[in-house]
Amino acid sequence: MRIVILDSFAADQGDETMWDGLRALGELIVHPRSADGDVVARCAGAAAALTNKVPFSAATFAALPDLCYFGVLATGTNVVDLDAARAAHVAVTNVPSYAAASVAQHALALVLHFSQDVAGHAAAVKAGAWAKSPDFCFFTKEMFELAGKTLVVVGSGAIGNAVARIADAFGMRIVRAAVPGSTTATGRVPLAEALPAADVVSLHCPLTDATRGMVGAQFLAALKPGAILINTARGALIDDAALIDALAAGRLGGVGLDVLAVEPPPANHPLMDARAPWAARIVVTPHIGWGAIEARCRLADVATDNLRAFIAGQRRNRVD
């Protein structure tokens, strides 16, 4: 079996031994990165293709008659035309829940950034501010306790539930909000009812037609002044223009983003403008929430198990 990985580097960071399990299943060809125009040539003759972010369209499937397996090296499957895969009789798998612990701790790290300002205090100390202080301590900002604050979790899958468990340990009150378009209602509070109570809102829902741009002017206006918004899910859940307006109006206490609608973003992306008057109230990290080494190794292991099951004629993590 010829197996091709089209964009390995994000997961393996140059250590291709991470894919030794796949290598044992056939002839493995690993490409650190692939442009859209490279896909057909690189996958020609391959029975299995694996990718994280390189899209597969109906035209791509039509150009690869030998392909019988497509493995998404992620949980979300928006990179693949599932209808086209089914029509081409190509099995499609994903890797669910592999990064729940990693993303959850990153989400809480973003919250703690705003409650504690660890990096800001440490930088001030290194710049000599503590040595010059007339007191035994100094504060770069007003800090606050998470205990007793309300966290609204939008999306209570594996990651959202992991975030809720950690927040509960901090003594936060957890409110699970209903996701627009979701049929899951048990234990979920309507979003319009949940938002006004939120001290922190953390997004953990998939990107769908119903959730695209969900965080718009109406959503943001429903939040109490000083609320904190965290997004470690998908960038396009947020209407960037509405978010900038809310920041400029001083309504939000902080915004922590690990995702943007376009990744990597353009250099002039307004949410990364260090000169903006609200720049101190937003922190953007480069889609690293999933990237703990344990999560990345788990990703490779599950991807291997998925393909091994397919070869054995078994359905494992199939989404087709």
ChimeraX attribute file (.defattr): number of C-alpha atoms within 10 A of each C-alpha:
attribute: neighborCount
match mode: 1-to-1
recipient: residues
	/A:1	12
	/A:2	18
	/A:3	24
	/A:4	26
	/A:5	25
	/A:6	24
	/A:7	20
	/A:8	24
	/A:9	16
	/A:10	14
	/A:11	24
	/A:12	19
	/A:13	11
	/A:14	11
	/A:15	10
	/A:16	15
	/A:17	10
	/A:18	19
	/A:19	21
	/A:20	13
	/A:21	16
	/A:22	23
	/A:23	17
	/A:24	11
	/A:25	15
	/A:26	13
	/A:27	13
	/A:28	19
	/A:29	16
	/A:30	18
	/A:31	15
	/A:32	15
	/A:33	16
	/A:34	16
	/A:35	10
	/A:36	12
	/A:37	8
	/A:38	12
	/A:39	19
	/A:40	17
	/A:41	10
	/A:42	17
	/A:43	23
	/A:44	16
	/A:45	16
	/A:46	21
	/A:47	19
	/A:48	23
	/A:49	24
	/A:50	25
	/A:51	23
	/A:52	21
	/A:53	20
	/A:54	18
	/A:55	16
	/A:56	21
	/A:57	16
	/A:58	15
	/A:59	11
	/A:60	18
	/A:61	22
	/A:62	15
	/A:63	15
	/A:64	18
	/A:65	15
	/A:66	16
	/A:67	23
	/A:68	18
	/A:69	21
	/A:70	25
	/A:71	26
	/A:72	25
	/A:73	24
	/A:74	24
	/A:75	17
	/A:76	16
	/A:77	19
	/A:78	14
	/A:79	15
	/A:80	22
	/A:81	17
	/A:82	19
	/A:83	12
	/A:84	18
	/A:85	23
	/A:86	13
	/A:87	12
	/A:88	16
	/A:89	15
	/A:90	20
	/A:91	20
	/A:92	27
	/A:93	25
	/A:94	25
	/A:95	24
	/A:96	15
	/A:97	16
	/A:98	22
	/A:99	23
	/A:100	20
	/A:101	22
	/A:102	20
	/A:103	27
	/A:104	25
	/A:105	19
	/A:106	21
	/A:107	27
	/A:108	17
	/A:109	14
	/A:110	25
	/A:111	23
	/A:112	16
	/A:113	18
	/A:114	22
	/A:115	17
	/A:116	17
	/A:117	18
	/A:118	13
	/A:119	10
	/A:120	14
	/A:121	17
	/A:122	13
	/A:123	12
	/A:124	16
	/A:125	15
	/A:126	11
	/A:127	11
	/A:128	10
	/A:129	16
	/A:130	17
	/A:131	13
	/A:132	9
	/A:133	11
	/A:134	9
	/A:135	8
	/A:136	7
	/A:137	9
	/A:138	13
	/A:139	12
	/A:140	13
	/A:141	12
	/A:142	9
	/A:143	13
	/A:144	11
	/A:145	12
	/A:146	20
	/A:147	13
	/A:148	13
	/A:149	18
	/A:150	22
	/A:151	28
	/A:152	27
	/A:153	30
	/A:154	25
	/A:155	22
	/A:156	20
	/A:157	15
	/A:158	17
	/A:159	26
	/A:160	24
	/A:161	18
	/A:162	18
	/A:163	25
	/A:164	24
	/A:165	15
	/A:166	16
	/A:167	22
	/A:168	17
	/A:169	11
	/A:170	14
	/A:171	15
	/A:172	21
	/A:173	18
	/A:174	19
	/A:175	21
	/A:176	21
	/A:177	24
	/A:178	24
	/A:179	24
	/A:180	18
	/A:181	10
	/A:182	12
	/A:183	8
	/A:184	11
	/A:185	11
	/A:186	8
	/A:187	10
	/A:188	17
	/A:189	17
	/A:190	14
	/A:191	19
	/A:192	14
	/A:193	12
	/A:194	22
	/A:195	26
	/A:196	17
	/A:197	18
	/A:198	25
	/A:199	22
	/A:200	25
	/A:201	24
	/A:202	25
	/A:203	25
	/A:204	26
	/A:205	23
	/A:206	19
	/A:207	17
	/A:208	15
	/A:209	11
	/A:210	13
	/A:211	18
	/A:212	17
	/A:213	19
	/A:214	19
	/A:215	19
	/A:216	18
	/A:217	17
	/A:218	11
	/A:219	17
	/A:220	22
	/A:221	16
	/A:222	16
	/A:223	22
	/A:224	17
	/A:225	16
	/A:226	14
	/A:227	21
	/A:228	25
	/A:229	26
	/A:230	23
	/A:231	23
	/A:232	25
	/A:233	24
	/A:234	22
	/A:235	20
	/A:236	18
	/A:237	25
	/A:238	22
	/A:239	16
	/A:240	20
	/A:241	13
	/A:242	18
	/A:243	21
	/A:244	15
	/A:245	14
	/A:246	18
	/A:247	22
	/A:248	14
	/A:249	10
	/A:250	15
	/A:251	18
	/A:252	22
	/A:253	19
	/A:254	25
	/A:255	23
	/A:256	23
	/A:257	24
	/A:258	22
	/A:259	24
	/A:260	23
	/A:261	14
	/A:262	11
	/A:263	10
	/A:264	10
	/A:265	13
	/A:266	9
	/A:267	8
	/A:268	8
	/A:269	11
	/A:270	14
	/A:271	20
	/A:272	15
	/A:273	13
	/A:274	11
	/A:275	9
	/A:276	14
	/A:277	11
	/A:278	19
	/A:279	17
	/A:280	13
	/A:281	16
	/A:282	23
	/A:283	17
	/A:284	15
	/A:285	14
	/A:286	12
	/A:287	18
	/A:288	14
	/A:289	23
	/A:290	23
	/A:291	17
	/A:292	17
	/A:293	13
	/A:294	13
	/A:295	20
	/A:296	21
	/A:297	17
	/A:298	17
	/A:299	26
	/A:300	22
	/A:301	18
	/A:302	19
	/A:303	25
	/A:304	20
	/A:305	17
	/A:306	23
	/A:307	26
	/A:308	17
	/A:309	14
	/A:310	19
	/A:311	13
	/A:312	9
	/A:313	9
	/A:314	12
	/A:315	15
	/A:316	18
	/A:317	20
	/A:318	15
	/A:319	14
	/A:320	17
